[in-house]
Amino acid sequence: MSHSRDTTEGTTVEAEETATVTLPEHLYSRIDARTRRTDFSTTDAYVTYVLEEVLDRVEGDREESQHAEIDEAEVQSRLRSLGYLDE
């Protein structure tokens, strides 16, 4: 377990527990090169930001999909109760 404190894009990241992830060297080199062209102070901070963005999008898509399924079921139930669909 390790703790870090970083300031990125005007926000302060409080010290929090971290874990180690192993990446292929060619991928790390690409990430490190990209990090140098950003305002992120460390490669770890950049990778954390990117992963959070990707996960937010993926999880948001999943939540939207679940809401769509729920909404469709609610609509069908309502249409049945109004007599527009056979039971």
All heavy atoms as an XYZ file, in Angstrom:
700
protein
N       0.847     -1.167      0.000
C       0.000      0.000      0.000
C       0.889      1.225      0.000
O       1.849      1.304      0.739
C      -0.909     -0.041      1.231
C      -1.577      1.237      1.513
S      -2.694      1.322      2.942
C      -2.280      0.007      3.988
N       0.541      2.195     -0.841
C       1.289      3.434     -0.857
C       0.301      4.584     -0.924
O      -0.862      4.411     -1.239
C       2.253      3.464     -2.037
O       1.527      3.453     -3.243
N       0.782      5.751     -0.619
C      -0.065      6.940     -0.636
C       0.597      7.991     -1.513
O       1.817      8.082     -1.574
C      -0.252      7.495      0.778
C      -0.938      6.545      1.689
N      -2.301      6.412      1.736
C      -0.462      5.644      2.562
C      -2.620      5.495      2.619
N      -1.505      5.000      3.126
N      -0.233      8.769     -2.186
C       0.325      9.823     -3.021
C      -0.554     11.058     -2.943
O      -1.715     10.988     -2.607
C       0.430      9.346     -4.470
O      -0.851      9.067     -4.966
N       0.039     12.188     -3.242
C      -0.694     13.445     -3.308
C      -0.257     14.122     -4.590
O       0.921     14.242     -4.872
C      -0.379     14.302     -2.091
C      -1.203     15.559     -2.032
C      -0.909     16.295     -0.716
N      -1.877     17.306     -0.485
C      -3.065     17.129      0.051
N      -3.431     15.932      0.422
N      -3.891     18.117      0.229
N      -1.226     14.550     -5.388
C      -0.893     15.143     -6.671
C      -1.878     16.258     -6.962
O      -3.039     16.190     -6.591
C      -0.962     14.076     -7.770
C      -0.499     14.598     -9.108
O       0.342     15.515     -9.123
O      -0.974     14.092    -10.123
N      -1.405     17.277     -7.635
C      -2.284     18.347     -8.080
C      -2.300     18.322     -9.595
O      -1.271     18.442    -10.229
C      -1.777     19.717     -7.580
O      -1.694     19.669     -6.168
C      -2.695     20.824     -8.006
N      -3.481     18.129    -10.157
C      -3.630     18.021    -11.600
C      -4.820     18.853    -12.038
O      -5.894     18.744    -11.458
C      -3.860     16.551    -12.000
O      -2.800     15.762    -11.462
C      -3.889     16.395    -13.501
N      -4.616     19.658    -13.044
C      -5.684     20.478    -13.610
C      -6.448     21.246    -12.533
O      -7.661     21.312    -12.547
C      -6.638     19.623    -14.441
C      -5.983     18.995    -15.649
C      -6.962     18.241    -16.512
O      -8.159     18.191    -16.176
O      -6.537     17.719    -17.533
N      -5.726     21.780    -11.565
C      -6.345     22.634    -10.570
C      -7.071     21.914     -9.463
O      -7.647     22.547     -8.595
N      -7.092     20.599     -9.469
C      -7.750     19.866     -8.403
C      -6.707     19.098     -7.615
O      -5.700     18.667     -8.156
C      -8.796     18.873     -8.940
O      -8.144     17.933     -9.783
C      -9.884     19.597     -9.711
N      -6.948     18.943     -6.346
C      -6.024     18.211     -5.495
C      -6.558     16.814     -5.281
O      -7.711     16.629     -4.924
C      -5.864     18.914     -4.131
O      -5.371     20.221     -4.376
C      -4.898     18.155     -3.247
N      -5.715     15.832     -5.509
C      -6.074     14.447     -5.275
C      -5.562     14.102     -3.881
O      -4.373     14.151     -3.615
C      -5.425     13.506     -6.329
C      -5.753     12.057     -6.015
C      -5.872     13.883     -7.717
N      -6.478     13.804     -2.987
C      -6.093     13.459     -1.630
C      -5.325     12.154     -1.605
O      -5.472     11.323     -2.496
C      -7.341     13.343     -0.731
C      -8.088     14.645     -0.567
C      -7.273     15.734      0.094
O      -6.488     15.424      1.011
O      -7.418     16.887     -0.317
N      -4.518     11.979     -0.575
C      -3.772     10.734     -0.431
C      -4.765      9.582     -0.359
O      -5.726      9.621      0.379
C      -2.923     10.784      0.827
N      -4.542      8.589     -1.180
C      -5.417      7.424     -1.170
C      -4.585      6.183     -1.447
O      -3.493      6.262     -1.971
C      -6.555      7.564     -2.174
C      -6.145      7.914     -3.583
C      -7.345      8.139     -4.488
O      -8.149      7.210     -4.667
O      -7.474      9.240     -5.013
N      -5.146      5.045     -1.074
C      -4.437      3.797     -1.294
C      -4.278      3.553     -2.785
O      -5.151      3.883     -3.565
C      -5.205      2.636     -0.659
C      -5.179      2.665      0.844
C      -5.839      1.429      1.434
O      -5.778      0.365      0.794
O      -6.399      1.548      2.526
N      -3.155      2.976     -3.162
C      -2.909      2.677     -4.559
C      -2.510      1.215     -4.720
O      -2.161      0.551     -3.751
C      -1.787      3.560     -5.142
O      -0.583      3.313     -4.410
C      -2.149      5.038     -5.058
N      -2.575      0.745     -5.952
C      -2.152     -0.613     -6.298
C      -1.252     -0.516     -7.520
O      -1.277      0.473     -8.249
C      -3.364     -1.486     -6.599
N      -0.487     -1.532     -7.759
C       0.425     -1.558     -8.889
C      -0.184     -2.365    -10.026
O      -0.732     -3.438     -9.810
C       1.767     -2.195     -8.470
O       2.312     -1.425     -7.399
C       2.740     -2.220     -9.623
N      -0.081     -1.827    -11.234
C      -0.534     -2.509    -12.437
C       0.680     -2.634    -13.350
O       1.419     -1.683    -13.543
C      -1.645     -1.705    -13.156
C      -2.016     -2.346    -14.472
C      -2.853     -1.551    -12.250
N       0.871     -3.796    -13.934
C       2.003     -4.020    -14.826
C       1.561     -3.847    -16.266
O       0.555     -4.413    -16.685
C       2.563     -5.447    -14.624
O       2.893     -5.607    -13.246
C       3.775     -5.678    -15.464
N       2.315     -3.027    -17.005
C       2.015     -2.759    -18.405
C       3.193     -3.200    -19.267
O       4.339     -3.135    -18.827
C       1.808     -1.260    -18.634
C       0.692     -0.581    -17.869
C       0.770      0.918    -18.054
C      -0.647     -1.103    -18.345
N       2.928     -3.576    -20.505
C       4.029     -3.848    -21.417
C       4.870     -2.573    -21.598
O       4.318     -1.465    -21.613
C       3.345     -4.244    -22.727
C       1.963     -4.640    -22.334
C       1.621     -3.836    -21.121
N       6.164     -2.729    -21.740
C       7.069     -1.576    -21.835
C       6.704     -0.652    -22.992
O       6.738      0.565    -22.837
C       8.514     -2.055    -21.974
C       9.531     -0.939    -21.978
C       9.544     -0.103    -20.704
O       9.374     -0.670    -19.619
O       9.714      1.135    -20.805
N       6.330     -1.217    -24.155
C       5.996     -0.363    -25.295
C       4.781      0.522    -25.000
O       4.724      1.665    -25.430
C       5.771     -1.193    -26.565
C       4.471     -1.941    -26.574
N       4.307     -3.169    -25.951
C       3.275     -1.632    -27.120
C       3.061     -3.575    -26.112
N       2.412     -2.675    -26.820
N       3.838      0.012    -24.249
C       2.656      0.788    -23.895
C       3.014      1.870    -22.884
O       2.593      3.022    -23.005
C       1.560     -0.127    -23.350
C       0.233      0.527    -22.995
C      -0.351      1.272    -24.191
C      -0.740     -0.521    -22.503
N       3.813      1.498    -21.891
C       4.238      2.489    -20.893
C       5.010      3.625    -21.561
O       4.810      4.795    -21.221
C       5.088      1.842    -19.801
C       5.509      2.866    -18.770
C       4.650      3.215    -17.737
C       6.725      3.519    -18.871
C       5.004      4.181    -16.816
C       7.091      4.490    -17.959
C       6.229      4.830    -16.928
O       6.573      5.795    -16.031
N       5.855      3.302    -22.523
C       6.631      4.335    -23.224
C       5.712      5.315    -23.941
O       5.934      6.529    -23.919
C       7.588      3.694    -24.224
O       8.536      2.917    -23.558
N       4.674      4.800    -24.576
C       3.710      5.666    -25.266
C       2.981      6.569    -24.271
O       2.782      7.766    -24.522
C       2.697      4.824    -26.042
C       3.276      4.145    -27.266
C       2.284      3.229    -27.930
N       1.059      3.924    -28.338
C      -0.059      3.293    -28.642
N      -0.135      1.980    -28.600
N      -1.124      3.978    -28.993
N       2.564      5.983    -23.151
C       1.849      6.751    -22.131
C       2.759      7.818    -21.544
O       2.370      8.974    -21.367
C       1.311      5.823    -21.023
C       0.236      4.895    -21.598
C       0.774      6.627    -19.844
C      -0.141      3.753    -20.678
N       3.990      7.438    -21.246
C       4.956      8.379    -20.667
C       5.219      9.540    -21.618
O       5.247     10.703    -21.199
C       6.253      7.635    -20.340
C       7.206      8.488    -19.541
O       6.766      9.085    -18.517
O       8.399      8.565    -19.919
N       5.369      9.249    -22.911
C       5.598     10.310    -23.896
C       4.393     11.252    -23.960
O       4.546     12.473    -24.040
C       5.873      9.693    -25.265
N       3.198     10.699    -23.918
C       1.997     11.534    -23.963
C       1.878     12.375    -22.691
O       1.488     13.539    -22.739
C       0.757     10.667    -24.150
C      -0.530     11.472    -24.211
C      -1.689     10.635    -24.651
N      -1.582     10.205    -26.028
C      -1.928     10.960    -27.076
N      -2.373     12.180    -26.883
N      -1.838     10.496    -28.293
N       2.216     11.789    -21.543
C       2.122     12.505    -20.274
C       2.981     13.766    -20.304
O       2.582     14.803    -19.778
C       2.566     11.597    -19.109
O       1.721     10.450    -19.074
C       2.466     12.317    -17.779
N       4.131     13.697    -20.934
C       5.034     14.863    -20.998
C       4.422     16.020    -21.768
O       4.840     17.160    -21.594
C       6.354     14.452    -21.637
C       7.145     13.519    -20.762
C       8.461     13.174    -21.378
N       8.923     11.923    -20.785
C       9.826     11.164    -21.301
N      10.408     11.505    -22.437
N      10.185     10.052    -20.710
N       3.432     15.740    -22.616
C       2.770     16.801    -23.389
C       1.498     17.296    -22.698
O       0.686     17.989    -23.310
C       2.440     16.280    -24.791
C       3.677     15.905    -25.594
C       3.361     15.582    -27.048
N       2.298     14.607    -27.256
C       2.489     13.309    -27.498
N       3.701     12.802    -27.535
N       1.451     12.513    -27.708
N       1.314     16.917    -21.448
C       0.130     17.343    -20.693
C       0.551     18.149    -19.481
O       1.738     18.348    -19.231
C      -0.677     16.117    -20.207
O       0.072     15.440    -19.195
C      -1.005     15.168    -21.345
N      -0.432     18.585    -18.715
C      -0.169     19.300    -17.468
C      -0.073     18.359    -16.280
O       0.090     18.819    -15.149
C      -1.282     20.327    -17.196
C      -1.275     21.444    -18.220
O      -0.187     21.750    -18.771
O      -2.343     22.016    -18.485
N      -0.185     17.056    -16.513
C      -0.093     16.099    -15.411
C       1.348     16.039    -14.926
O       2.288     16.029    -15.735
C      -0.570     14.708    -15.849
C      -2.051     14.638    -16.071
C      -2.592     14.890    -17.323
C      -2.910     14.337    -15.020
C      -3.951     14.844    -17.532
C      -4.275     14.284    -15.214
C      -4.799     14.540    -16.469
N       1.511     15.981    -13.611
C       2.855     15.993    -13.047
C       3.515     14.616    -13.050
O       4.735     14.525    -12.981
C       2.832     16.557    -11.626
O       1.988     15.775    -10.811
N       2.717     13.548    -13.151
C       3.277     12.196    -13.171
C       2.510     11.328    -14.155
O       1.339     11.600    -14.463
C       3.204     11.515    -11.783
O       1.830     11.317    -11.443
C       3.901     12.330    -10.701
N       3.166     10.285    -14.613
C       2.501      9.315    -15.477
C       1.378      8.630    -14.717
O       0.311      8.371    -15.267
C       3.519      8.287    -16.004
O       4.539      9.002    -16.722
C       2.878      7.280    -16.922
N       1.594      8.344    -13.436
C       0.544      7.714    -12.619
C      -0.716      8.571    -12.595
O      -1.833      8.051    -12.717
C       1.025      7.489    -11.191
C       2.063      6.386    -11.091
O       2.176      5.566    -12.008
O       2.752      6.356    -10.054
N      -0.553      9.888    -12.431
C      -1.715     10.776    -12.389
C      -2.448     10.772    -13.723
O      -3.682     10.748    -13.773
C      -1.279     12.191    -12.023
N      -1.700     10.762    -14.818
C      -2.308     10.736    -16.148
C      -3.071      9.434    -16.377
O      -4.216      9.441    -16.834
C      -1.240     10.935    -17.221
C      -1.782     10.858    -18.623
C      -2.561     11.893    -19.143
C      -1.525      9.758    -19.429
C      -3.071     11.822    -20.432
C      -2.035      9.683    -20.718
C      -2.802     10.714    -21.214
O      -3.315     10.631    -22.477
N      -2.455      8.307    -16.050
C      -3.097      7.003    -16.238
C      -4.353      6.911    -15.380
O      -5.392      6.420    -15.837
C      -2.114      5.854    -15.928
C      -2.829      4.521    -15.857
C      -1.009      5.808    -16.971
N      -4.297      7.395    -14.162
C      -5.469      7.385    -13.281
C      -6.604      8.186    -13.909
O      -7.753      7.730    -13.961
C      -5.118      7.950    -11.894
O      -4.116      7.118    -11.309
C      -6.326      8.023    -10.993
N      -6.287      9.371    -14.423
C      -7.291     10.209    -15.065
C      -7.916      9.502    -16.271
O      -9.139      9.451    -16.421
C      -6.668     11.544    -15.488
C      -7.592     12.394    -16.311
C      -8.592     13.144    -15.703
C      -7.481     12.444    -17.696
C      -9.457     13.921    -16.457
C      -8.337     13.212    -18.457
C      -9.321     13.949    -17.835
O     -10.178     14.711    -18.584
N      -7.076      8.951    -17.136
C      -7.568      8.292    -18.348
C      -8.454      7.095    -17.997
O      -9.536      6.920    -18.561
C      -6.396      7.864    -19.256
C      -6.871      6.956    -20.378
C      -5.692      9.088    -19.812
N      -8.012      6.278    -17.055
C      -8.806      5.111    -16.673
C     -10.141      5.516    -16.055
O     -11.168      4.892    -16.324
C      -8.019      4.218    -15.715
C      -6.866      3.455    -16.353
C      -6.063      2.717    -15.287
C      -7.368      2.488    -17.404
N     -10.140      6.564    -15.233
C     -11.403      7.025    -14.645
C     -12.354      7.511    -15.735
O     -13.555      7.231    -15.687
C     -11.152      8.119    -13.616
C     -10.581      7.582    -12.328
C     -10.256      8.655    -11.307
O     -10.150      9.854    -11.683
O     -10.093      8.297    -10.134
N     -11.831      8.234    -16.733
C     -12.667      8.710    -17.835
C     -13.262      7.540    -18.616
O     -14.448      7.538    -18.932
C     -11.846      9.608    -18.782
C     -11.508     10.951    -18.211
C     -12.730     11.819    -18.024
O     -13.530     11.954    -18.972
O     -12.905     12.360    -16.928
N     -12.437      6.559    -18.940
C     -12.913      5.400    -19.697
C     -13.962      4.639    -18.896
O     -15.023      4.277    -19.422
C     -11.731      4.479    -20.084
C     -12.234      3.150    -20.626
C     -10.828      5.171    -21.092
N     -13.684      4.391    -17.624
C     -14.641      3.646    -16.802
C     -15.944      4.416    -16.630
O     -17.025      3.812    -16.653
C     -14.027      3.315    -15.440
C     -12.932      2.257    -15.479
C     -12.259      2.134    -14.115
C     -13.493      0.920    -15.914
N     -15.868      5.731    -16.460
C     -17.092      6.529    -16.351
C     -17.947      6.382    -17.603
O     -19.164      6.235    -17.526
C     -16.768      8.004    -16.118
C     -16.293      8.283    -14.707
O     -16.430      7.399    -13.820
O     -15.756      9.399    -14.476
N     -17.302      6.402    -18.777
C     -18.049      6.260    -20.035
C     -18.660      4.873    -20.158
O     -19.828      4.730    -20.507
C     -17.145      6.530    -21.224
C     -16.802      7.973    -21.377
C     -15.961      8.206    -22.584
N     -15.480      9.574    -22.590
C     -14.527     10.018    -23.376
N     -13.949      9.200    -24.231
N     -14.147     11.273    -23.314
N     -17.866      3.847    -19.873
C     -18.351      2.470    -19.994
C     -19.476      2.221    -19.005
O     -20.514      1.662    -19.354
C     -17.195      1.462    -19.782
C     -17.718      0.046    -19.651
C     -16.195      1.567    -20.913
N     -19.281      2.632    -17.764
C     -20.306      2.408    -16.749
C     -21.526      3.265    -17.022
O     -22.650      2.836    -16.781
C     -19.729      2.673    -15.359
C     -18.710      1.618    -14.964
C     -17.897      1.974    -13.740
O     -17.994      3.121    -13.240
O     -17.139      1.101    -13.285
N     -21.339      4.459    -17.556
C     -22.462      5.315    -17.921
C     -23.276      4.706    -19.035
O     -24.504      4.734    -19.014
N     -22.603      4.115    -20.036
C     -23.300      3.438    -21.128
C     -24.122      2.277    -20.595
O     -25.243      2.054    -21.006
C     -22.314      2.923    -22.178
C     -21.692      4.040    -22.993
O     -22.205      5.184    -22.935
O     -20.690      3.764    -23.692
N     -23.542      1.529    -19.665
C     -24.247      0.377    -19.087
C     -25.471      0.860    -18.313
O     -26.538      0.287    -18.413
C     -23.308     -0.407    -18.174
C     -23.954     -1.665    -17.615
C     -23.004     -2.487    -16.794
N     -21.809     -2.817    -17.537
C     -20.574     -2.681    -17.060
N     -20.373     -2.248    -15.848
N     -19.528     -2.996    -17.793
N     -25.313      1.941    -17.532
C     -26.441      2.465    -16.763
C     -27.534      2.970    -17.695
O     -28.712      2.745    -17.451
C     -25.974      3.570    -15.828
C     -25.141      3.068    -14.662
C     -24.562      4.194    -13.823
O     -24.949      5.363    -14.024
O     -23.728      3.901    -12.961
N     -27.148      3.655    -18.785
C     -28.135      4.138    -19.740
C     -28.880      2.974    -20.377
O     -30.081      3.036    -20.578
C     -27.455      4.991    -20.811
C     -27.002      6.339    -20.308
C     -26.235      7.117    -21.364
O     -26.305      6.741    -22.550
O     -25.580      8.092    -20.989
N     -28.151      1.909    -20.676
C     -28.767      0.727    -21.262
C     -29.769      0.106    -20.290
O     -30.856     -0.291    -20.678
C     -27.688     -0.293    -21.636
O     -28.275     -1.484    -22.079
N     -29.400      0.030    -19.013
C     -30.307     -0.519    -18.006
C     -31.539      0.353    -17.857
O     -32.646     -0.152    -17.736
C     -29.584     -0.663    -16.665
C     -28.543     -1.761    -16.669
C     -27.710     -1.761    -15.399
O     -27.744     -0.822    -14.608
N     -26.947     -2.817    -15.219
N     -31.355      1.675    -17.897
C     -32.505      2.574    -17.800
C     -33.417      2.401    -19.006
O     -34.635      2.441    -18.873
C     -32.054      4.034    -17.678
C     -31.439      4.356    -16.357
N     -32.122      4.256    -15.176
C     -30.195      4.771    -16.025
C     -31.334      4.591    -14.173
N     -30.152      4.904    -14.668
N     -32.826      2.225    -20.170
C     -33.631      2.039    -21.376
C     -34.466      0.769    -21.252
O     -35.637      0.753    -21.625
C     -32.739      1.977    -22.610
N     -33.883     -0.305    -20.724
C     -34.625     -1.544    -20.544
C     -35.742     -1.356    -19.527
O     -36.849     -1.829    -19.726
C     -33.679     -2.652    -20.089
C     -32.715     -3.104    -21.175
C     -31.685     -4.084    -20.662
O     -31.887     -4.652    -19.562
O     -30.685     -4.287    -21.354
N     -35.466     -0.659    -18.462
C     -36.479     -0.409    -17.430
C     -37.592      0.455    -18.008
O     -38.766      0.163    -17.837
C     -35.850      0.267    -16.194
C     -34.930     -0.722    -15.480
C     -36.932      0.785    -15.260
C     -34.090     -0.101    -14.393
N     -37.222      1.502    -18.720
C     -38.223      2.384    -19.299
C     -39.109      1.637    -20.287
O     -40.315      1.834    -20.316
C     -37.552      3.575    -19.979
C     -36.870      4.512    -18.996
O     -37.190      4.464    -17.790
O     -36.030      5.298    -19.449
N     -38.520      0.778    -21.105
C     -39.302      0.021    -22.081
C     -40.291     -0.900    -21.369
O     -41.454     -0.994    -21.759
C     -38.382     -0.798    -22.986
C     -39.126     -1.517    -24.081
C     -38.206     -2.274    -25.008
O     -37.015     -1.933    -25.100
O     -38.708     -3.220    -25.650
N     -39.837     -1.548    -20.310
C     -40.718     -2.432    -19.553
C     -41.848     -1.635    -18.915
O     -43.004     -2.084    -18.896
C     -39.924     -3.179    -18.487
N     -41.533     -0.457    -18.411
C     -42.565      0.388    -17.802
C     -43.586      0.832    -18.849
O     -44.796      0.841    -18.591
C     -41.931      1.606    -17.131
C     -41.170      1.274    -15.870
C     -40.463      2.485    -15.283
O     -40.703      3.624    -15.741
O     -39.664      2.278    -14.360
N     -43.108      1.172    -20.029
C     -44.002      1.606    -21.100
C     -44.922      0.462    -21.512
O     -46.137      0.645    -21.659
C     -43.193      2.129    -22.313
C     -44.078      2.316    -23.534
C     -42.496      3.425    -21.961
N     -44.338     -0.725    -21.675
C     -45.167     -1.878    -22.057
C     -46.203     -2.186    -20.984
O     -47.366     -2.470    -21.301
C     -44.286     -3.099    -22.319
C     -43.504     -2.989    -23.604
C     -42.672     -4.220    -23.880
O     -42.617     -5.141    -23.079
N     -42.002     -4.221    -25.021
N     -45.825     -2.092    -19.745
C     -46.762     -2.343    -18.646
C     -47.897     -1.324    -18.675
O     -49.067     -1.675    -18.518
C     -46.023     -2.278    -17.313
O     -46.932     -2.371    -16.253
N     -47.530     -0.095    -18.894
C     -48.544      0.972    -18.940
C     -49.477      0.768    -20.134
O     -50.698      0.929    -20.011
C     -47.845      2.330    -19.021
C     -48.775      3.499    -19.027
C     -49.367      3.743    -17.671
N     -50.185      4.945    -17.729
C     -51.334      5.078    -17.153
N     -51.822      4.104    -16.409
N     -52.010      6.194    -17.264
N     -48.923      0.415    -21.295
C     -49.752      0.173    -22.483
C     -50.700     -0.995    -22.264
O     -51.852     -0.959    -22.702
C     -48.872     -0.063    -23.714
C     -48.130      1.167    -24.239
C     -47.161      0.765    -25.337
C     -49.105      2.220    -24.727
N     -50.222     -2.051    -21.577
C     -51.109     -3.189    -21.257
C     -52.247     -2.726    -20.356
O     -53.396     -3.098    -20.562
C     -50.312     -4.292    -20.563
C     -49.711     -5.271    -21.505
C     -49.130     -6.485    -20.790
N     -48.054     -7.001    -21.592
C     -46.775     -6.703    -21.451
N     -46.375     -5.933    -20.463
N     -45.869     -7.186    -22.263
N     -51.895     -1.937    -19.325
C     -52.927     -1.511    -18.373
C     -53.970     -0.601    -19.061
O     -55.111     -0.539    -18.619
C     -52.298     -0.789    -17.185
O     -51.800      0.479    -17.550
N     -53.574      0.062    -20.118
C     -54.511      0.924    -20.868
C     -55.238      0.149    -21.954
O     -56.109      0.700    -22.636
C     -53.752      2.108    -21.481
C     -53.179      3.099    -20.473
C     -52.267      4.092    -21.184
C     -54.279      3.830    -19.722
N     -54.888     -1.148    -22.139
C     -55.573     -1.967    -23.098
C     -55.004     -1.913    -24.505
O     -55.601     -2.427    -25.441
N     -53.861     -1.265    -24.679
C     -53.257     -1.180    -26.005
C     -52.465     -2.416    -26.383
O     -52.231     -2.673    -27.551
C     -52.356      0.041    -26.114
C     -53.126      1.345    -26.082
C     -53.106      2.169    -24.970
C     -53.879      1.739    -27.196
C     -53.801      3.354    -24.951
C     -54.594      2.919    -27.185
C     -54.547      3.732    -26.046
O     -55.250      4.898    -26.037
N     -52.042     -3.205    -25.407
C     -51.315     -4.457    -25.652
C     -52.060     -5.603    -25.019
O     -52.687     -5.457    -23.970
C     -49.887     -4.393    -25.065
C     -48.929     -3.381    -25.658
C     -47.598     -3.431    -24.912
C     -48.695     -3.663    -27.142
N     -52.000     -6.764    -25.685
C     -52.608     -7.960    -25.103
C     -51.767     -8.444    -23.936
O     -50.559     -8.338    -23.937
C     -52.710     -9.082    -26.166
C     -53.677     -8.699    -27.264
O     -54.659     -7.988    -26.994
O     -53.436     -9.135    -28.418
N     -52.456     -8.987    -22.967
C     -51.761     -9.491    -21.784
C     -51.220    -10.808    -22.019
O     -50.880    -11.616    -22.488
C     -52.703     -9.519    -20.600
C     -53.248     -8.149    -20.383
C     -53.315     -7.759    -18.930
O     -52.773     -8.460    -18.090
O     -53.922     -6.753    -18.665
